[in-house]
Amino acid sequence: MKLATLQAQLPDFEIRLLTLADQEALLKLEQSNPRYHQYFSPEPLTMTEVQHDLTAHPDELAAAQKQVFGFYLAHRLVAVLDVLNQYPQEQFLFVGLLMVNKAYQRKSVGRVIVTGLMQAALQANITAIQLTRVTADEGVARFWQKLGFEDGNQLFLPLKAGGRLAVTTMTRLLQ
């Protein structure tokens, strides 16, 4: 996904590709959503985990296929969007994370970002957007369903602290 294509669809935001230099701002954004992190670990979120969020990608993908976009309003990071290009198939875009700062939730920020992402994806000849969501999080399920995403398979992710986390794939065909 080209930054310029996404920016053209979302002119009200300043959008930047986040790097390790942005990890402090990303940590604050993620800390505003403690419930999300609690699904994965009972321990507090660390800077090491934020660094991992900025760089982790499936082994079969090149690092350049991962992009982490920061969305700013009035020079404040209000949302993050982590995507994998050409994953899990060539004309797919995989959303690894969409997180909106708690103070900006339920104010259409997430919906506007996803709508702009879908328009930019169409311009880039992407045919589908896919993601996984925590199965137990019904609020997130409703958010994506309202945007036309449909549930797919349920998977189980192994957790560092032991056990497994149920996640559900969701897909939205764009054409």
C-alpha positions in Angstrom: 0.0 0.0 0.0 1.5 3.3 -1.0 1.4 6.0 1.7 0.4 8.6 -0.9 -2.6 6.5 -2.1 -3.8 6.1 1.5 -3.2 9.8 2.3 -5.2 10.9 -0.7 -8.2 8.9 0.6 -7.8 10.3 4.1 -6.8 13.9 3.8 -8.1 14.9 7.3 -5.3 12.8 8.8 -1.5 13.3 8.7 -0.4 9.7 7.9 3.2 8.5 8.5 4.9 5.2 8.3 5.9 4.4 11.9 9.5 3.3 12.7 11.3 2.4 15.9 11.7 6.1 16.5 7.9 6.3 17.1 7.8 3.5 19.7 7.1 5.8 22.6 4.0 7.3 21.0 2.9 3.8 19.9 3.3 2.6 23.5 1.1 5.3 24.8 -1.6 4.6 22.2 -1.5 0.9 23.0 -1.6 1.6 26.7 -4.9 3.5 26.1 -6.4 0.1 25.2 -5.3 -2.2 28.0 -8.1 -4.7 27.4 -6.6 -5.6 24.0 -3.2 -6.5 25.4 -4.7 -8.5 28.3 -6.0 -11.0 25.7 -2.4 -11.8 24.9 -0.6 -11.5 28.3 -1.4 -10.8 31.9 1.8 -8.8 32.2 1.9 -5.0 31.5 2.8 -4.0 27.9 6.5 -3.4 27.5 8.6 -1.4 25.0 10.0 -4.6 23.7 6.5 -5.8 22.7 5.9 -2.4 21.0 9.2 -2.9 19.1 8.0 -6.3 18.1 4.7 -4.9 16.9 6.6 -2.5 14.6 8.8 -5.1 13.0 7.2 -8.6 13.3 6.0 -10.3 10.2 5.5 -13.9 9.0 8.7 -15.7 8.1 7.6 -16.2 4.5 7.2 -12.4 3.9 9.9 -9.8 3.1 10.2 -7.1 5.8 9.1 -4.5 3.1 5.7 -6.2 2.9 4.8 -5.0 6.4 3.8 -1.4 6.9 2.7 0.3 10.1 0.8 3.6 9.4 0.3 6.2 12.1 -2.7 8.5 11.9 -2.3 11.9 13.4 -4.7 14.7 14.3 -3.3 17.9 15.5 0.2 16.2 15.7 -1.1 13.6 18.1 -1.0 9.9 17.2 -4.7 8.8 17.3 -4.6 5.5 15.5 -2.3 2.8 14.1 -2.8 0.5 11.2 -0.5 -2.5 10.7 -0.8 -4.1 7.2 0.9 -6.9 5.3 0.9 -6.5 1.6 0.2 -9.4 -0.7 -0.7 -11.7 2.2 -2.1 -14.3 2.6 -2.5 -14.2 -1.2 -1.1 -11.9 -3.9 -4.0 -9.5 -4.3 -4.9 -9.4 -0.6 -4.1 -6.9 2.1 -3.9 -8.3 5.7 -4.7 -6.0 8.6 -2.6 -7.1 11.5 -3.8 -4.4 13.8 -6.1 -1.4 13.8 -6.1 0.4 17.1 -7.6 3.8 17.9 -6.6 5.7 20.9 -9.3 5.3 23.6 -10.0 9.0 23.6 -10.9 8.9 19.9 -13.0 5.7 19.9 -16.7 5.8 19.0 -16.1 9.0 17.1 -15.9 7.4 13.6 -12.1 7.5 13.4 -11.8 3.7 12.9 -14.7 3.6 10.4 -13.2 6.5 8.4 -9.7 4.9 8.3 -11.1 1.5 7.2 -13.3 3.1 4.5 -10.3 5.1 3.2 -8.2 1.9 3.3 -10.7 0.0 1.2 -10.8 2.8 -1.4 -7.0 3.0 -1.5 -6.8 -0.8 -1.8 -9.2 -0.8 -4.8 -6.9 1.8 -6.5 -4.0 -0.6 -5.8 -5.8 -3.5 -7.4 -6.3 -5.3 -4.1 -9.2 -7.7 -4.3 -9.7 -8.5 -0.6 -8.8 -7.3 2.9 -8.4 -10.0 5.6 -7.8 -9.9 9.3 -8.0 -11.9 12.4 -9.9 -10.7 15.5 -10.1 -12.0 19.0 -13.1 -14.2 18.9 -14.4 -13.3 22.4 -14.4 -9.5 21.5 -17.9 -9.0 20.3 -17.5 -5.2 20.0 -14.7 -5.6 17.5 -16.7 -8.2 15.6 -19.6 -5.8 15.3 -17.3 -3.0 14.1 -15.9 -5.1 11.3 -19.2 -6.6 10.3 -20.7 -3.1 10.0 -18.0 -2.5 7.4 -18.9 -5.6 5.4 -16.4 -8.0 6.7 -17.6 -11.6 7.1 -16.4 -14.2 9.6 -14.4 -17.1 8.4 -12.4 -19.8 10.2 -11.6 -19.9 13.9 -7.9 -20.4 14.7 -6.0 -20.8 18.0 -2.9 -18.7 18.6 -0.4 -20.1 21.2 0.3 -17.6 24.0 3.7 -16.9 25.5 2.3 -17.4 29.0 0.8 -20.7 28.0 -2.6 -21.6 26.6 -4.2 -20.6 23.4 -6.2 -17.6 22.2 -9.2 -18.1 19.9 -9.2 -15.8 16.9 -11.6 -15.6 14.0 -10.6 -14.6 10.4 -12.7 -12.0 8.7 -12.6 -11.1 5.0 -14.1 -8.3 2.9 -14.1 -8.8 -0.9 -13.6 -5.5 -2.7 -14.8 -6.2 -6.2 
